[in-house]
Structures are given as C-alpha cells and as structure tokens.
Amino acid sequence: MIKSILMLGQSNMAGRGFISDVPPIYNERIQMLRNGRWQLMTEPINVDRPVSGISLAGSFAEAWCHENPSETLGLIPCAEGGSALDDWAIDQSLFKHALSEAKFAMQSSELIGILWHQGESDSFNGNYKVYYKKLLLIIETLREELGAPNIPLIIGGLPDFLGKQGFGQNCKEYEFINKELERFAFNQENCYFVTAKGLTSNPDGIHIDAISQRKFGIRYFQAFSKQEHVLTPLINEEKLVGQLAARKNTKTEKIYIKTLDFSLGKISYDDYLSAVMKINSEE
Amino acid sequence: MIKSILMLGQSNMAGRGFISDVPPIYNERIQMLRNGRWQLMTEPINVDRPVSGISLAGSFAEAWCHENPSETLGLIPCAEGGSALDDWAIDQSLFKHALSEAKFAMQSSELIGILWHQGESDSFNGNYKVYYKKLLLIIETLREELGAPNIPLIIGGLPDFLGKQGFGQNCKEYEFINKELERFAFNQENCYFVTAKGLTSNPDGIHIDAISQRKFGIRYFQAFSKQEHVLTPLINEEKLVGQLAARKNTKTEKIYIKTLDFSLGKISYDDYLSAVMKINSEE
C-alpha cells in the first residue's frame, strides 16, 4: 500500500511558485489525489486557484522517494488560498472537506504525515494571541478523526519578506505568529517546526517563489525524516535541490511527458509515436 | 442562495480544449467548487489532469447567467479523464467522491441539474450492450442519494471524429454508445439528449476542441433551459458563442483579471495599483 501525506494551510502550502522557474518534477512514485483516486503527480498539485504553482510538496515528495527507493507517496492537496485559521475551525467547510479527502485517500494508502503552513491571513489584528489555542483544537480533532493520534505534524514558519510590500504589506505581525507556531511545535508531541528564513518571494511580496519552495520542501522533509526541528536553513539545501532535479526520468515518466506534449498539441501524432518507440527501445 | 450544477463523466466533460483558442470567460456570477467552497470560476474548471482545459461548462454557465440576470451559478467539477462507466459504479470512488462534493456544494446552493458526458472509454468490446442498465443504476442511486429524484439530467452524445485517429482510434463503437445514450434520455424522466454532431477535435483525435466545447455548452444549455432534446446543431450557435464572448466585464471581473496578472508576475505592483484605480474610476 502506498504512503500518503496531507497538505493543509493557505496559499504558500498550496503553492504559488511560477512553474517555469524551476525544472519540473516527474516521478512515477509520486501520486496526487484527484476525484478520490491517485494520479501521477504533476505540478501544480493543489489547484485551489488559477494562480496555483510550485509548492513545497513536490521537492518534499522527491526527497522522500530518494530515501524510500521502493515505495510510493501520495499527496493529498487541501490547502486553500487566503484562508484564515478560523476558516479551518472544526465546524467549517475547509476542515470537513480536508478530512473527507484524507479519508478517501486512506482507503488506498497509509497516512504518514501532515504538512501545515498557515498564518499570513492571521498576521494582523493581534490574531496571534489566540492562534495557539485555536490550532490546538484543530490538530487534536484532526488526529482523532483520522484515527492517527501520533501522526507527525510538520509546521513551517512564515517568511521574512512579509509585512513589507505588495500583497504581503499587511502581514505586520508575522513574527508573532512565528513565535506561536514554534511554541506549538516545541510543546506538542510529534510536531516539528521548519524555519522559512532566507526564502524569497514572488513580485507580489506574499508568495514564496518556486526555487524557495523547492528548498522549503527539503527542509520540511528533513524535519519529517529526522523527526527534529529545522531552525536554520540547511547548509546543503541548494545542492540537494540540484541533486533531486538531476535524477534521470524512467521510461514511464518519459512517455508520460511525451503524452502531455501530444495532448497539448505540441507534437504531432507521428512524432509522439516515434518518440515513444525510441523511449521503449532505450537500454 | 446560489444555484448549482454537477459535472460528471470523463475527459470531454472535464474539458481538454486549449485555453488559448477561445476568449476567456470571467463572470462574477459563475462560481466553481474548490475545497468545498465557492470561488470565482476560471478555466480550467475541472482539474483532474494537467492537460485540463476548456469544457462545455463555461459557456453553459455563461448562457445560464444571460437567462438568469440576477442569479449566481456554481459549478461542481467531478469529471475524471479516462474513466469507464464501471469506474462510476455506485460502490466506486468516483461515484462516492462526486456525491460527497455535491453534498458540500448543497450546503450553500440549490442543485438544479446534472451534466453527463461519458462513453469514449466504453466504445469497444461490446460495452454498449450493458451501458443502459449500468447507467440507470448510477443515475437512480445518484438522484436518490442527493434527495433530488426529479433533477434534470443532460446527456451529451459522443462526437463523430471518434474511431478514426490518434487517441480516438480505438473508440470504434461510439455510435452504438450514442444510441444507448439517446435511448436512455428518451426513456427516462427529466432527461435530455444533446447531439455532438459537427464538433471538432484536438489533434489527439479524442478530445473536443475549445471552440466546439463552447458550442456544446450552448447546446447543453438549450436542452436544460427548454427541457427538450437537442438532436441537431443549433443554427445560431456560433452567433450565440460570439454574443456571450462579447459581454462587457464588470469592475469586479476586471480587477480580478488584473489581480491574476499581478500574481503571475505579468505586471508590476505599481501598474496593478494604477490599473485598479482606473477601473474603479470608470463610469
């Protein structure tokens, strides 16, 4: 049975990195949930909005596959752009829908972790004062409803480019939210904090850019894999991102990519057929 | 309360028309379900695959809005590329997931119709012989589970470009499926058939192209609105598509479009702000 990971939070968990800014990830051992079933992962994974793009889940999954060479990981995308913590309260649609999606996924996978990134929409009005208490109820209820009381929860911090420009201007209290996120991860069982230090943004001043999402995914994976907090950027994270991107695609992946090209009208049927024949004849 | 429409079937319901081939539809009175909540509709609506594109739902909804000038329509995208009728059996994930999505939608909308387009994946092996019986159980159960026994069901036919080339080559028995779809719509209550005659395909030979999807949506709407079968192409459908595309966007829609442009890095923050100011100052 494949393993699976639940993605919760707001836009920077959904992913807004520009697709064309980083090498794509195609890995037949990474799946994503669509209509309650598994499909080969292709970014964007979490299509909550038309501006969805690169998220941290892609490189997280790629790093997981590297460490688990004979297993498959399924991603359950439930992040929602612009959502405040109150939108995730246990009587709200987002919480109920995520729970429902997770349960569909768990019919054919073993849930092994939850990734959380949220807080931009609570970085004002003193919302940080009640963040811990509200998050605790959400996480406790979620673990209980999933029947997974000890499931690891990885919580990412908010990036330092917030509060300054563009759509990020209003997030003046992001550092207070970060303190609460850290405190939560330090206090709760099976919960690990991941710093967002050094990550850079899209021109909008609120969304983590594609290359930084790749790095963030590696940090999340480090926390998940080692079961430890990641409080400073990993010294080798750029190298790790590069190493993952350099993986050679399998035949299945190469054919998948050609099928996308043909379906999108980029190559003719004859060119598609000969490309597939060529791939199949490779060593 | 807004009205809503459930989209079921395989890839030609999900939509594979190339986005750049037709003018986009932005209409603040058309919403789509994301994470159990409503968002302003932007194509692709039904993101089952990375190749998702223009579907018939866009022009269907636009035509509906034209006829219902003070109401809002929500689209519930549940179509799944490549799915055979057996994948929609009532004990399968697709059926259960669609039911679950519809129920989330119905918490904040009144479901007024179901759009069905499926059959390419059953256009061989004599599958047509059992299609009617299998579809009947699916539809009867669906209407019952939704608590909507009389809800209109619009069933589209399969296009005549099938069975000939590319990925459509194997669909040799599409005409037999069409007869079953027609027979179903003729025999069942509140069920209307829509012809796919004259529709054209992407280079892949299986997917309806963007401009034909726009026409198909108009035909589906004709069947829905008039409660009648549409057995021949509408004589004025090209004109209708053109009229809908010519609608002037509202201020909200114009600002939405500029926000997409800014979020995707296509315009600077200063240009975004002055564009929004200009839009707001318009008559």
Interface residues (C-beta under 8 A of the other chain):
Chain A: R16 F18 R34 N35 G36 R37 Q39 T42 V47 D48 R49 P50 V51 C78 E80 S93 L94 K96 H97 A98 S100 F104 Q107 Q165 G166 F167 N202 P203 D204 G205 H207 L260 F262 S263 L264 G265 S268 Y269
Chain B: R16 F18 R34 N35 G36 R37 Q39 T42 V47 D48 R49 P50 V51 C78 E80 S93 L94 K96 H97 A98 S100 F104 Q107 Q165 G166 F167 N202 P203 D204 G205 H207 L260 F262 S263 L264 G265 S268 Y269
